[in-house]
Amino acid sequence: MNRHVFCLTVLLGVFSAATFAEEASIQDQIIEIKNKIEELQKSNEQLKSDLESRDEEVMRLKEQLQELENQIGDDA
């Protein structure tokens, strides 16, 4: 009987250590994924900002083009 108890105790200890190691690995993966998400969110915000800036530049260039077309029309 003591032998069975000892074997069960050893198995429980090994199982507990393996479970703890797996949990730590999962925690590391979760942290890694969270960090990647934060990086992607920052990148997304930068891209949005760049697009808005480009949109503003396009609008400005369209206005300049319209002014030039009007000047050419007035001169003709």
N, C-alpha and C positions, 0 to 999 in steps of 0.2 A: 504494500500500500504506500509506504513512504517513497518508494521508487517512482510510482505513478505520480505522486504529488510533486516530487522533484522534477520529473520530466515535464509535467504541466506548467510548473513554475518557470522553468527554463524557456519553454515554448512561449509562454505569455510574455516573458521579458524580451525575447527576440521579436515577437510580433509587435510589442509596444515600441521598441526601438525602430523597427521598420516603418511603423505607422507614423512615428514622430518625424523620421527622415523624409517620408513622402509628403507629410504636411508642410514641412519646411520648404521642400522643393516646390510645392504648389504655391506657397506664399511668395517665394522668389519669382515664380512665373507671373503671379498676379501683379506684383510690384513692377516687373518688367513691362507687362502689358499696359498698366496705368501710365508709366513713363512714356511709352510709345504713343499712347492716345494723346497725352499732353503735348508731345512734340508735333503730332499731326494737327492738333487744334491750333497751335501757334503758327504752323506753316499755312494752314487754311486762312487764318486771320491775315497773315501777310499777303497771301494771294488775293484775298478780297480787297485789301487796301491797294494793291497794285492795279487791280482791275478798275477800281473806282478812279484812281489817278489817270489811268489810260482813257477811261470814258470821258473824264473832264478834258483831257488833251484833245480827244477826237472832237468834242463839242466846240472847243476853242478853234480848232483848225477849220471846222465846218463854217463857223462864223466868219473867219478870215477869208475863206473861199467865197462865201456869199458877198462879203464886202468888195472883194476884187471883181467878182462878176458884175456887181452893181456899178462899180467904177468904170469897167469896160463898157457896159451898156450905156452909161451916161456920156462917155467919150465918143461913142459911135454915132 
